[in-house]
Amino acid sequence: MNISPRQLRLFLALSESLNFSKTAEQLFMTQPSLSKAIRDLEEALGLVLFERTTRSVHLTASGTRLASMARSVIGEFDSGLERMRTSAEQEAQQLSIASLPSLASVILPATCGALERRFAQSRIAIHDCSNSASIQRLLNYQVDFALASVMPSHPELQYEELLRDQFVLLSCGAWRQRIADEVMLDELLRLPVISMTDASTAMRYISAAFLQRGVEFRPKMQLDQVGTIAGFLKEGLGVAVLPYLGMMPMVSLRGMKISSISDGPLRSVGMVTRRQGGTSAIARAAMEEIRKVVGALMEKHQGWLHPASA
């Protein structure tokens, strides 16, 4: 038995009007088409639903019972469709982004502000975590896209570089007077450098730059959080090497000096997306807003942030 909601709707309309021509006109169909649809329904059920004479149409007892059941079935069907529609609308305004903390703190606040003004019912989740954790969340379909600083080699992912981020040397207190505005990478070997841990992409860039020179870089101290590094700098316990975007939360700290590392590495910053599968409208809007925010940052911080490689 294969009965469609459309057949039940036609049956219910006819059961209320008990007039084939009137019902056909209301439903914008021909009377023969309506008659065939009712015959097909009767044959599928093995029941006679209407008594037809040349002058009138009446429901049979079976037709009366079916009308009651059909109203319940169609009502539940319509309610289910409405729940699905509402759920789809809510899901369409949900967004999840994974990002390195150093990128999330600088790029995503303005991005999310723009999205909330554009999508009134938006629900945005930000996962600030390591580069590898961000990529894994994307592969597990836990986020729509990721902000990262290393181009992933996974075949299911693609990378759009947004900018290249210069590494800088931060100093405070007594060290501020001893550090020039511009330093060379080799000078770091003679300084009490505080850096991120080996697990961070920032440290990997610096380590790789020294390994290219045949030197193993050994900082005085390695810490997980930029805020902790700032505390040690203010105490005069050393200087710090960080990518420019990573140190931007420290800019407002009193007495902090930024020196460029003229021959230091440039950190790639970009968006990672899945090659397969569609992207929601809010995710596409988020990526477009990120491009705008990055453009504004590059204009404001010229000399520290560089265009994406060709």
ChimeraX commands (.cxc) that place a marker at each C-alpha (Angstrom):
marker #1 position 0.00,0.00,0.00 radius 0.5
marker #1 position 1.46,3.33,-1.10 radius 0.5
marker #1 position -0.63,6.31,-0.04 radius 0.5
marker #1 position 0.74,9.86,-0.22 radius 0.5
marker #1 position -0.15,12.89,1.92 radius 0.5
marker #1 position -1.41,14.53,-1.29 radius 0.5
marker #1 position -4.02,11.77,-1.77 radius 0.5
marker #1 position -5.22,12.20,1.81 radius 0.5
marker #1 position -5.47,15.97,1.38 radius 0.5
marker #1 position -7.58,15.51,-1.78 radius 0.5
marker #1 position -9.78,13.03,0.04 radius 0.5
marker #1 position -10.28,15.38,3.01 radius 0.5
marker #1 position -11.12,18.31,0.74 radius 0.5
marker #1 position -13.75,16.24,-1.07 radius 0.5
marker #1 position -15.11,14.81,2.19 radius 0.5
marker #1 position -15.86,18.36,3.35 radius 0.5
marker #1 position -17.37,19.72,0.12 radius 0.5
marker #1 position -18.94,16.47,-1.20 radius 0.5
marker #1 position -18.76,18.09,-4.62 radius 0.5
marker #1 position -16.25,16.90,-7.23 radius 0.5
marker #1 position -16.41,19.94,-9.52 radius 0.5
marker #1 position -16.23,22.45,-6.66 radius 0.5
marker #1 position -13.34,20.62,-5.01 radius 0.5
marker #1 position -11.44,20.31,-8.29 radius 0.5
marker #1 position -11.85,24.05,-8.87 radius 0.5
marker #1 position -10.61,24.90,-5.37 radius 0.5
marker #1 position -7.57,22.67,-5.85 radius 0.5
marker #1 position -6.78,24.01,-9.35 radius 0.5
marker #1 position -7.14,20.62,-11.00 radius 0.5
marker #1 position -9.56,19.00,-13.43 radius 0.5
marker #1 position -12.51,16.98,-12.24 radius 0.5
marker #1 position -11.31,13.81,-14.05 radius 0.5
marker #1 position -7.94,14.11,-12.31 radius 0.5
marker #1 position -9.64,14.40,-8.93 radius 0.5
marker #1 position -11.91,11.44,-9.68 radius 0.5
marker #1 position -8.92,9.30,-10.68 radius 0.5
marker #1 position -7.02,10.27,-7.52 radius 0.5
marker #1 position -9.99,9.19,-5.35 radius 0.5
marker #1 position -10.38,5.91,-7.29 radius 0.5
marker #1 position -6.66,5.19,-6.85 radius 0.5
marker #1 position -6.99,5.81,-3.09 radius 0.5
marker #1 position -10.02,3.51,-2.86 radius 0.5
marker #1 position -8.18,0.79,-4.78 radius 0.5
marker #1 position -5.11,1.13,-2.59 radius 0.5
marker #1 position -7.22,0.81,0.57 radius 0.5
marker #1 position -9.64,-1.74,-0.83 radius 0.5
marker #1 position -12.52,0.40,0.40 radius 0.5
marker #1 position -15.37,2.42,-1.06 radius 0.5
marker #1 position -15.09,5.89,0.42 radius 0.5
marker #1 position -17.88,7.74,-1.37 radius 0.5
marker #1 position -21.36,6.86,-2.55 radius 0.5
marker #1 position -21.91,8.59,-5.87 radius 0.5
marker #1 position -25.19,9.26,-7.62 radius 0.5
marker #1 position -26.00,11.56,-10.48 radius 0.5
marker #1 position -27.20,14.16,-7.98 radius 0.5
marker #1 position -25.09,13.76,-4.84 radius 0.5
marker #1 position -21.92,12.47,-3.19 radius 0.5
marker #1 position -21.89,11.01,0.31 radius 0.5
marker #1 position -19.23,9.50,2.57 radius 0.5
marker #1 position -19.57,5.82,3.27 radius 0.5
marker #1 position -19.03,4.52,6.81 radius 0.5
marker #1 position -15.48,3.61,5.79 radius 0.5
marker #1 position -15.04,7.07,4.35 radius 0.5
marker #1 position -16.19,8.69,7.60 radius 0.5
marker #1 position -13.74,6.61,9.63 radius 0.5
marker #1 position -10.91,7.39,7.20 radius 0.5
marker #1 position -11.67,11.12,7.32 radius 0.5
marker #1 position -11.16,11.12,11.08 radius 0.5
marker #1 position -7.89,9.22,10.83 radius 0.5
marker #1 position -6.69,11.25,7.84 radius 0.5
marker #1 position -7.11,14.54,9.73 radius 0.5
marker #1 position -4.93,13.16,12.51 radius 0.5
marker #1 position -2.30,11.83,10.09 radius 0.5
marker #1 position -2.13,15.06,8.06 radius 0.5
marker #1 position -2.07,17.16,11.22 radius 0.5
marker #1 position 0.88,15.18,12.59 radius 0.5
marker #1 position 2.58,15.27,9.19 radius 0.5
marker #1 position 2.26,19.06,8.98 radius 0.5
marker #1 position 3.47,19.46,12.57 radius 0.5
marker #1 position 6.48,17.32,11.77 radius 0.5
marker #1 position 7.29,19.42,8.71 radius 0.5
marker #1 position 7.05,22.58,10.79 radius 0.5
marker #1 position 9.39,21.15,13.42 radius 0.5
marker #1 position 11.83,20.18,10.68 radius 0.5
marker #1 position 11.61,23.66,9.14 radius 0.5
marker #1 position 12.19,25.36,12.50 radius 0.5
marker #1 position 15.10,23.05,13.27 radius 0.5
marker #1 position 16.62,23.72,9.84 radius 0.5
marker #1 position 16.30,27.49,10.32 radius 0.5
marker #1 position 17.96,27.29,13.73 radius 0.5
marker #1 position 20.74,25.07,12.39 radius 0.5
marker #1 position 21.29,27.44,9.48 radius 0.5
marker #1 position 22.27,30.18,11.96 radius 0.5
marker #1 position 24.62,28.01,14.03 radius 0.5
marker #1 position 28.34,28.49,13.50 radius 0.5
marker #1 position 31.35,26.82,15.08 radius 0.5
marker #1 position 34.97,27.95,14.54 radius 0.5
marker #1 position 38.20,26.45,15.83 radius 0.5
marker #1 position 41.18,28.78,16.13 radius 0.5
marker #1 position 44.55,29.32,17.68 radius 0.5
marker #1 position 44.05,31.61,20.72 radius 0.5
marker #1 position 46.45,34.19,19.26 radius 0.5
marker #1 position 44.26,34.46,16.16 radius 0.5
marker #1 position 40.91,34.12,17.95 radius 0.5
marker #1 position 41.59,37.07,20.27 radius 0.5
marker #1 position 42.52,39.46,17.46 radius 0.5
marker #1 position 40.44,38.38,14.44 radius 0.5
marker #1 position 37.25,36.81,15.77 radius 0.5
marker #1 position 35.73,39.48,18.09 radius 0.5
marker #1 position 35.05,41.91,15.23 radius 0.5
marker #1 position 33.99,39.01,13.00 radius 0.5
marker #1 position 31.42,37.74,15.50 radius 0.5
marker #1 position 30.12,41.26,16.15 radius 0.5
marker #1 position 29.42,41.71,12.44 radius 0.5
marker #1 position 27.73,38.30,12.22 radius 0.5
marker #1 position 25.44,38.97,15.18 radius 0.5
marker #1 position 24.29,42.21,13.56 radius 0.5
marker #1 position 23.61,40.37,10.32 radius 0.5
marker #1 position 22.10,37.14,11.72 radius 0.5
marker #1 position 19.81,38.11,14.58 radius 0.5
marker #1 position 19.28,34.52,15.79 radius 0.5
marker #1 position 22.89,33.39,15.33 radius 0.5
marker #1 position 24.54,31.01,17.79 radius 0.5
marker #1 position 28.32,31.12,17.48 radius 0.5
marker #1 position 30.73,28.76,19.23 radius 0.5
marker #1 position 34.47,29.51,19.33 radius 0.5
marker #1 position 36.97,26.78,20.22 radius 0.5
marker #1 position 40.33,28.41,21.01 radius 0.5
marker #1 position 42.79,25.54,21.01 radius 0.5
marker #1 position 46.06,24.38,19.52 radius 0.5
marker #1 position 46.66,24.19,15.79 radius 0.5
marker #1 position 46.48,20.38,15.75 radius 0.5
marker #1 position 43.32,20.35,17.88 radius 0.5
marker #1 position 41.68,22.89,15.56 radius 0.5
marker #1 position 42.45,20.73,12.52 radius 0.5
marker #1 position 41.17,17.62,14.26 radius 0.5
marker #1 position 37.89,19.33,15.15 radius 0.5
marker #1 position 37.46,20.24,11.50 radius 0.5
marker #1 position 38.14,16.68,10.35 radius 0.5
marker #1 position 35.62,15.40,12.92 radius 0.5
marker #1 position 32.93,17.79,11.57 radius 0.5
marker #1 position 32.80,19.56,14.95 radius 0.5
marker #1 position 33.45,22.99,13.42 radius 0.5
marker #1 position 32.65,24.71,10.13 radius 0.5
marker #1 position 36.20,25.89,9.53 radius 0.5
marker #1 position 39.43,26.66,11.38 radius 0.5
marker #1 position 41.91,29.52,11.69 radius 0.5
marker #1 position 45.41,28.07,11.67 radius 0.5
marker #1 position 49.05,29.01,11.23 radius 0.5
marker #1 position 50.29,25.92,9.43 radius 0.5
marker #1 position 49.09,24.66,6.07 radius 0.5
marker #1 position 47.64,21.17,6.73 radius 0.5
marker #1 position 48.81,18.32,4.51 radius 0.5
marker #1 position 45.61,16.30,4.91 radius 0.5
marker #1 position 44.02,15.51,1.49 radius 0.5
marker #1 position 40.49,16.30,2.75 radius 0.5
marker #1 position 41.41,19.87,3.71 radius 0.5
marker #1 position 42.26,23.06,1.85 radius 0.5
marker #1 position 44.04,26.17,3.07 radius 0.5
marker #1 position 43.52,29.80,2.16 radius 0.5
marker #1 position 46.41,31.95,3.36 radius 0.5
marker #1 position 45.22,35.33,4.62 radius 0.5
marker #1 position 48.46,37.00,5.67 radius 0.5
marker #1 position 51.98,36.38,6.93 radius 0.5
marker #1 position 52.80,37.39,10.48 radius 0.5
marker #1 position 56.24,38.75,11.46 radius 0.5
marker #1 position 57.97,37.54,14.63 radius 0.5
marker #1 position 58.96,40.27,17.11 radius 0.5
marker #1 position 61.02,40.61,20.28 radius 0.5
marker #1 position 59.29,42.01,23.37 radius 0.5
marker #1 position 61.13,43.65,26.23 radius 0.5
marker #1 position 60.23,45.53,29.38 radius 0.5
marker #1 position 61.92,47.28,32.31 radius 0.5
marker #1 position 65.70,47.22,32.26 radius 0.5
marker #1 position 65.77,45.05,29.16 radius 0.5
marker #1 position 63.86,47.70,27.25 radius 0.5
marker #1 position 66.92,50.01,27.30 radius 0.5
marker #1 position 69.28,47.25,26.19 radius 0.5
marker #1 position 67.35,46.00,23.16 radius 0.5
marker #1 position 67.54,47.86,19.83 radius 0.5
marker #1 position 64.47,48.64,17.75 radius 0.5
marker #1 position 65.65,46.06,15.22 radius 0.5
marker #1 position 67.56,42.89,16.03 radius 0.5
marker #1 position 68.95,39.93,14.12 radius 0.5
marker #1 position 67.91,36.35,14.72 radius 0.5
marker #1 position 71.41,35.35,15.90 radius 0.5
marker #1 position 71.26,37.96,18.68 radius 0.5
marker #1 position 68.52,35.93,20.38 radius 0.5
marker #1 position 71.10,33.27,21.23 radius 0.5
marker #1 position 72.71,35.70,23.69 radius 0.5
marker #1 position 69.48,36.83,25.33 radius 0.5
marker #1 position 67.32,35.28,28.11 radius 0.5
marker #1 position 64.46,34.44,25.74 radius 0.5
marker #1 position 61.05,33.37,27.02 radius 0.5
marker #1 position 59.02,31.57,24.37 radius 0.5
marker #1 position 55.94,29.45,23.88 radius 0.5
marker #1 position 56.30,25.70,24.40 radius 0.5
marker #1 position 57.55,23.28,21.76 radius 0.5
marker #1 position 53.94,22.20,21.14 radius 0.5
marker #1 position 53.07,25.66,19.79 radius 0.5
marker #1 position 53.34,26.51,16.11 radius 0.5
marker #1 position 55.12,29.76,17.06 radius 0.5
marker #1 position 58.00,27.82,18.63 radius 0.5
marker #1 position 58.14,25.49,15.65 radius 0.5
marker #1 position 58.65,28.44,13.30 radius 0.5
marker #1 position 61.49,29.84,15.42 radius 0.5
marker #1 position 63.12,26.44,15.93 radius 0.5
marker #1 position 62.96,25.75,12.19 radius 0.5
marker #1 position 64.56,29.12,11.41 radius 0.5
marker #1 position 67.53,28.30,13.66 radius 0.5
marker #1 position 67.82,24.73,12.39 radius 0.5
marker #1 position 68.21,26.11,8.88 radius 0.5
marker #1 position 71.34,27.80,10.25 radius 0.5
marker #1 position 72.51,24.60,11.86 radius 0.5
marker #1 position 71.75,25.88,15.37 radius 0.5
marker #1 position 69.49,24.40,18.04 radius 0.5
marker #1 position 67.55,27.14,19.78 radius 0.5
marker #1 position 67.23,26.76,23.57 radius 0.5
marker #1 position 65.17,29.50,25.22 radius 0.5
marker #1 position 65.61,30.34,28.87 radius 0.5
marker #1 position 61.99,29.50,29.64 radius 0.5
marker #1 position 58.95,28.12,27.80 radius 0.5
marker #1 position 55.37,28.89,28.79 radius 0.5
marker #1 position 51.91,27.97,27.48 radius 0.5
marker #1 position 50.06,31.26,27.90 radius 0.5
marker #1 position 50.85,34.71,26.53 radius 0.5
marker #1 position 49.49,36.30,29.70 radius 0.5
marker #1 position 51.99,34.33,31.79 radius 0.5
marker #1 position 54.83,35.44,29.52 radius 0.5
marker #1 position 53.73,39.07,30.02 radius 0.5
marker #1 position 53.99,38.66,33.80 radius 0.5
marker #1 position 57.55,37.37,33.55 radius 0.5
marker #1 position 58.55,40.18,31.19 radius 0.5
marker #1 position 57.21,42.85,33.56 radius 0.5
marker #1 position 59.31,41.29,36.32 radius 0.5
marker #1 position 62.40,41.73,34.13 radius 0.5
marker #1 position 63.12,38.00,33.88 radius 0.5
marker #1 position 63.86,38.07,30.17 radius 0.5
marker #1 position 62.60,39.00,26.72 radius 0.5
marker #1 position 60.00,37.20,24.63 radius 0.5
marker #1 position 59.77,36.06,21.03 radius 0.5
marker #1 position 56.26,35.93,19.64 radius 0.5
marker #1 position 54.45,36.44,16.32 radius 0.5
marker #1 position 53.09,39.96,16.04 radius 0.5
marker #1 position 49.42,38.91,16.17 radius 0.5
marker #1 position 50.19,36.73,19.18 radius 0.5
marker #1 position 51.65,39.61,21.16 radius 0.5
marker #1 position 48.94,42.15,20.27 radius 0.5
marker #1 position 47.05,41.62,23.57 radius 0.5
marker #1 position 50.23,42.90,25.29 radius 0.5
marker #1 position 50.39,46.16,23.33 radius 0.5
marker #1 position 48.36,48.00,25.95 radius 0.5
marker #1 position 50.68,46.88,28.77 radius 0.5
marker #1 position 52.66,49.82,30.06 radius 0.5
marker #1 position 56.37,49.84,29.36 radius 0.5
marker #1 position 56.37,47.09,26.73 radius 0.5
marker #1 position 58.69,47.56,23.76 radius 0.5
marker #1 position 58.38,45.83,20.39 radius 0.5
marker #1 position 61.49,45.22,18.33 radius 0.5
marker #1 position 61.44,43.72,14.86 radius 0.5
marker #1 position 63.52,40.65,14.05 radius 0.5
marker #1 position 64.68,41.68,10.60 radius 0.5
marker #1 position 65.69,38.21,9.40 radius 0.5
marker #1 position 63.15,36.26,11.42 radius 0.5
marker #1 position 60.57,33.87,9.98 radius 0.5
marker #1 position 57.09,34.84,8.82 radius 0.5
marker #1 position 54.17,32.86,10.22 radius 0.5
marker #1 position 51.44,31.91,7.76 radius 0.5
marker #1 position 47.88,32.66,8.92 radius 0.5
marker #1 position 44.92,31.23,7.06 radius 0.5
marker #1 position 41.53,29.53,7.00 radius 0.5
marker #1 position 41.20,25.77,6.72 radius 0.5
marker #1 position 38.06,24.22,5.22 radius 0.5
marker #1 position 36.95,20.77,4.11 radius 0.5
marker #1 position 37.20,20.08,0.37 radius 0.5
marker #1 position 33.97,18.08,0.30 radius 0.5
marker #1 position 30.55,19.08,1.57 radius 0.5
marker #1 position 28.64,22.32,1.43 radius 0.5
marker #1 position 29.24,25.42,3.53 radius 0.5
marker #1 position 26.37,27.13,5.32 radius 0.5
marker #1 position 25.42,30.71,4.55 radius 0.5
marker #1 position 26.55,31.92,7.97 radius 0.5
marker #1 position 29.90,30.12,7.60 radius 0.5
marker #1 position 30.46,31.77,4.21 radius 0.5
marker #1 position 29.53,35.12,5.74 radius 0.5
marker #1 position 31.96,34.50,8.62 radius 0.5
marker #1 position 34.83,33.76,6.24 radius 0.5
marker #1 position 34.07,36.91,4.27 radius 0.5
marker #1 position 34.03,38.98,7.49 radius 0.5
marker #1 position 37.37,37.45,8.50 radius 0.5
marker #1 position 38.87,38.56,5.18 radius 0.5
marker #1 position 37.62,42.10,5.88 radius 0.5
marker #1 position 39.01,42.09,9.43 radius 0.5
marker #1 position 42.37,40.80,8.18 radius 0.5
marker #1 position 42.46,43.51,5.52 radius 0.5
marker #1 position 41.83,46.18,8.15 radius 0.5
marker #1 position 44.52,44.74,10.42 radius 0.5
marker #1 position 47.09,44.73,7.62 radius 0.5
marker #1 position 46.32,48.34,6.78 radius 0.5
marker #1 position 46.60,49.41,10.41 radius 0.5
marker #1 position 49.75,47.42,11.21 radius 0.5
marker #1 position 51.78,47.87,8.05 radius 0.5
marker #1 position 55.33,46.62,8.33 radius 0.5
marker #1 position 54.39,43.97,10.89 radius 0.5
marker #1 position 51.77,42.07,8.91 radius 0.5
marker #1 position 52.49,41.04,5.33 radius 0.5
marker #1 position 50.31,40.00,2.37 radius 0.5
marker #1 position 49.69,36.34,1.65 radius 0.5
marker #1 position 52.25,34.72,-0.61 radius 0.5
marker #1 position 51.35,34.66,-4.28 radius 0.5
marker link #1:1,2 radius 0.2
marker link #1:2,3 radius 0.2
marker link #1:3,4 radius 0.2
marker link #1:4,5 radius 0.2
marker link #1:5,6 radius 0.2
marker link #1:6,7 radius 0.2
marker link #1:7,8 radius 0.2
marker link #1:8,9 radius 0.2
marker link #1:9,10 radius 0.2
marker link #1:10,11 radius 0.2
marker link #1:11,12 radius 0.2
marker link #1:12,13 radius 0.2
marker link #1:13,14 radius 0.2
marker link #1:14,15 radius 0.2
marker link #1:15,16 radius 0.2
marker link #1:16,17 radius 0.2
marker link #1:17,18 radius 0.2
marker link #1:18,19 radius 0.2
marker link #1:19,20 radius 0.2
marker link #1:20,21 radius 0.2
marker link #1:21,22 radius 0.2
marker link #1:22,23 radius 0.2
marker link #1:23,24 radius 0.2
marker link #1:24,25 radius 0.2
marker link #1:25,26 radius 0.2
marker link #1:26,27 radius 0.2
marker link #1:27,28 radius 0.2
marker link #1:28,29 radius 0.2
marker link #1:29,30 radius 0.2
marker link #1:30,31 radius 0.2
marker link #1:31,32 radius 0.2
marker link #1:32,33 radius 0.2
marker link #1:33,34 radius 0.2
marker link #1:34,35 radius 0.2
marker link #1:35,36 radius 0.2
marker link #1:36,37 radius 0.2
marker link #1:37,38 radius 0.2
marker link #1:38,39 radius 0.2
marker link #1:39,40 radius 0.2
marker link #1:40,41 radius 0.2
marker link #1:41,42 radius 0.2
marker link #1:42,43 radius 0.2
marker link #1:43,44 radius 0.2
marker link #1:44,45 radius 0.2
marker link #1:45,46 radius 0.2
marker link #1:46,47 radius 0.2
marker link #1:47,48 radius 0.2
marker link #1:48,49 radius 0.2
marker link #1:49,50 radius 0.2
marker link #1:50,51 radius 0.2
marker link #1:51,52 radius 0.2
marker link #1:52,53 radius 0.2
marker link #1:53,54 radius 0.2
marker link #1:54,55 radius 0.2
marker link #1:55,56 radius 0.2
marker link #1:56,57 radius 0.2
marker link #1:57,58 radius 0.2
marker link #1:58,59 radius 0.2
marker link #1:59,60 radius 0.2
marker link #1:60,61 radius 0.2
marker link #1:61,62 radius 0.2
marker link #1:62,63 radius 0.2
marker link #1:63,64 radius 0.2
marker link #1:64,65 radius 0.2
marker link #1:65,66 radius 0.2
marker link #1:66,67 radius 0.2
marker link #1:67,68 radius 0.2
marker link #1:68,69 radius 0.2
marker link #1:69,70 radius 0.2
marker link #1:70,71 radius 0.2
marker link #1:71,72 radius 0.2
marker link #1:72,73 radius 0.2
marker link #1:73,74 radius 0.2
marker link #1:74,75 radius 0.2
marker link #1:75,76 radius 0.2
marker link #1:76,77 radius 0.2
marker link #1:77,78 radius 0.2
marker link #1:78,79 radius 0.2
marker link #1:79,80 radius 0.2
marker link #1:80,81 radius 0.2
marker link #1:81,82 radius 0.2
marker link #1:82,83 radius 0.2
marker link #1:83,84 radius 0.2
marker link #1:84,85 radius 0.2
marker link #1:85,86 radius 0.2
marker link #1:86,87 radius 0.2
marker link #1:87,88 radius 0.2
marker link #1:88,89 radius 0.2
marker link #1:89,90 radius 0.2
marker link #1:90,91 radius 0.2
marker link #1:91,92 radius 0.2
marker link #1:92,93 radius 0.2
marker link #1:93,94 radius 0.2
marker link #1:94,95 radius 0.2
marker link #1:95,96 radius 0.2
marker link #1:96,97 radius 0.2
marker link #1:97,98 radius 0.2
marker link #1:98,99 radius 0.2
marker link #1:99,100 radius 0.2
marker link #1:100,101 radius 0.2
marker link #1:101,102 radius 0.2
marker link #1:102,103 radius 0.2
marker link #1:103,104 radius 0.2
marker link #1:104,105 radius 0.2
marker link #1:105,106 radius 0.2
marker link #1:106,107 radius 0.2
marker link #1:107,108 radius 0.2
marker link #1:108,109 radius 0.2
marker link #1:109,110 radius 0.2
marker link #1:110,111 radius 0.2
marker link #1:111,112 radius 0.2
marker link #1:112,113 radius 0.2
marker link #1:113,114 radius 0.2
marker link #1:114,115 radius 0.2
marker link #1:115,116 radius 0.2
marker link #1:116,117 radius 0.2
marker link #1:117,118 radius 0.2
marker link #1:118,119 radius 0.2
marker link #1:119,120 radius 0.2
marker link #1:120,121 radius 0.2
marker link #1:121,122 radius 0.2
marker link #1:122,123 radius 0.2
marker link #1:123,124 radius 0.2
marker link #1:124,125 radius 0.2
marker link #1:125,126 radius 0.2
marker link #1:126,127 radius 0.2
marker link #1:127,128 radius 0.2
marker link #1:128,129 radius 0.2
marker link #1:129,130 radius 0.2
marker link #1:130,131 radius 0.2
marker link #1:131,132 radius 0.2
marker link #1:132,133 radius 0.2
marker link #1:133,134 radius 0.2
marker link #1:134,135 radius 0.2
marker link #1:135,136 radius 0.2
marker link #1:136,137 radius 0.2
marker link #1:137,138 radius 0.2
marker link #1:138,139 radius 0.2
marker link #1:139,140 radius 0.2
marker link #1:140,141 radius 0.2
marker link #1:141,142 radius 0.2
marker link #1:142,143 radius 0.2
marker link #1:143,144 radius 0.2
marker link #1:144,145 radius 0.2
marker link #1:145,146 radius 0.2
marker link #1:146,147 radius 0.2
marker link #1:147,148 radius 0.2
marker link #1:148,149 radius 0.2
marker link #1:149,150 radius 0.2
marker link #1:150,151 radius 0.2
marker link #1:151,152 radius 0.2
marker link #1:152,153 radius 0.2
marker link #1:153,154 radius 0.2
marker link #1:154,155 radius 0.2
marker link #1:155,156 radius 0.2
marker link #1:156,157 radius 0.2
marker link #1:157,158 radius 0.2
marker link #1:158,159 radius 0.2
marker link #1:159,160 radius 0.2
marker link #1:160,161 radius 0.2
marker link #1:161,162 radius 0.2
marker link #1:162,163 radius 0.2
marker link #1:163,164 radius 0.2
marker link #1:164,165 radius 0.2
marker link #1:165,166 radius 0.2
marker link #1:166,167 radius 0.2
marker link #1:167,168 radius 0.2
marker link #1:168,169 radius 0.2
marker link #1:169,170 radius 0.2
marker link #1:170,171 radius 0.2
marker link #1:171,172 radius 0.2
marker link #1:172,173 radius 0.2
marker link #1:173,174 radius 0.2
marker link #1:174,175 radius 0.2
marker link #1:175,176 radius 0.2
marker link #1:176,177 radius 0.2
marker link #1:177,178 radius 0.2
marker link #1:178,179 radius 0.2
marker link #1:179,180 radius 0.2
marker link #1:180,181 radius 0.2
marker link #1:181,182 radius 0.2
marker link #1:182,183 radius 0.2
marker link #1:183,184 radius 0.2
marker link #1:184,185 radius 0.2
marker link #1:185,186 radius 0.2
marker link #1:186,187 radius 0.2
marker link #1:187,188 radius 0.2
marker link #1:188,189 radius 0.2
marker link #1:189,190 radius 0.2
marker link #1:190,191 radius 0.2
marker link #1:191,192 radius 0.2
marker link #1:192,193 radius 0.2
marker link #1:193,194 radius 0.2
marker link #1:194,195 radius 0.2
marker link #1:195,196 radius 0.2
marker link #1:196,197 radius 0.2
marker link #1:197,198 radius 0.2
marker link #1:198,199 radius 0.2
marker link #1:199,200 radius 0.2
marker link #1:200,201 radius 0.2
marker link #1:201,202 radius 0.2
marker link #1:202,203 radius 0.2
marker link #1:203,204 radius 0.2
marker link #1:204,205 radius 0.2
marker link #1:205,206 radius 0.2
marker link #1:206,207 radius 0.2
marker link #1:207,208 radius 0.2
marker link #1:208,209 radius 0.2
marker link #1:209,210 radius 0.2
marker link #1:210,211 radius 0.2
marker link #1:211,212 radius 0.2
marker link #1:212,213 radius 0.2
marker link #1:213,214 radius 0.2
marker link #1:214,215 radius 0.2
marker link #1:215,216 radius 0.2
marker link #1:216,217 radius 0.2
marker link #1:217,218 radius 0.2
marker link #1:218,219 radius 0.2
marker link #1:219,220 radius 0.2
marker link #1:220,221 radius 0.2
marker link #1:221,222 radius 0.2
marker link #1:222,223 radius 0.2
marker link #1:223,224 radius 0.2
marker link #1:224,225 radius 0.2
marker link #1:225,226 radius 0.2
marker link #1:226,227 radius 0.2
marker link #1:227,228 radius 0.2
marker link #1:228,229 radius 0.2
marker link #1:229,230 radius 0.2
marker link #1:230,231 radius 0.2
marker link #1:231,232 radius 0.2
marker link #1:232,233 radius 0.2
marker link #1:233,234 radius 0.2
marker link #1:234,235 radius 0.2
marker link #1:235,236 radius 0.2
marker link #1:236,237 radius 0.2
marker link #1:237,238 radius 0.2
marker link #1:238,239 radius 0.2
marker link #1:239,240 radius 0.2
marker link #1:240,241 radius 0.2
marker link #1:241,242 radius 0.2
marker link #1:242,243 radius 0.2
marker link #1:243,244 radius 0.2
marker link #1:244,245 radius 0.2
marker link #1:245,246 radius 0.2
marker link #1:246,247 radius 0.2
marker link #1:247,248 radius 0.2
marker link #1:248,249 radius 0.2
marker link #1:249,250 radius 0.2
marker link #1:250,251 radius 0.2
marker link #1:251,252 radius 0.2
marker link #1:252,253 radius 0.2
marker link #1:253,254 radius 0.2
marker link #1:254,255 radius 0.2
marker link #1:255,256 radius 0.2
marker link #1:256,257 radius 0.2
marker link #1:257,258 radius 0.2
marker link #1:258,259 radius 0.2
marker link #1:259,260 radius 0.2
marker link #1:260,261 radius 0.2
marker link #1:261,262 radius 0.2
marker link #1:262,263 radius 0.2
marker link #1:263,264 radius 0.2
marker link #1:264,265 radius 0.2
marker link #1:265,266 radius 0.2
marker link #1:266,267 radius 0.2
marker link #1:267,268 radius 0.2
marker link #1:268,269 radius 0.2
marker link #1:269,270 radius 0.2
marker link #1:270,271 radius 0.2
marker link #1:271,272 radius 0.2
marker link #1:272,273 radius 0.2
marker link #1:273,274 radius 0.2
marker link #1:274,275 radius 0.2
marker link #1:275,276 radius 0.2
marker link #1:276,277 radius 0.2
marker link #1:277,278 radius 0.2
marker link #1:278,279 radius 0.2
marker link #1:279,280 radius 0.2
marker link #1:280,281 radius 0.2
marker link #1:281,282 radius 0.2
marker link #1:282,283 radius 0.2
marker link #1:283,284 radius 0.2
marker link #1:284,285 radius 0.2
marker link #1:285,286 radius 0.2
marker link #1:286,287 radius 0.2
marker link #1:287,288 radius 0.2
marker link #1:288,289 radius 0.2
marker link #1:289,290 radius 0.2
marker link #1:290,291 radius 0.2
marker link #1:291,292 radius 0.2
marker link #1:292,293 radius 0.2
marker link #1:293,294 radius 0.2
marker link #1:294,295 radius 0.2
marker link #1:295,296 radius 0.2
marker link #1:296,297 radius 0.2
marker link #1:297,298 radius 0.2
marker link #1:298,299 radius 0.2
marker link #1:299,300 radius 0.2
marker link #1:300,301 radius 0.2
marker link #1:301,302 radius 0.2
marker link #1:302,303 radius 0.2
marker link #1:303,304 radius 0.2
marker link #1:304,305 radius 0.2
marker link #1:305,306 radius 0.2
marker link #1:306,307 radius 0.2
marker link #1:307,308 radius 0.2
marker link #1:308,309 radius 0.2
marker link #1:309,310 radius 0.2
view
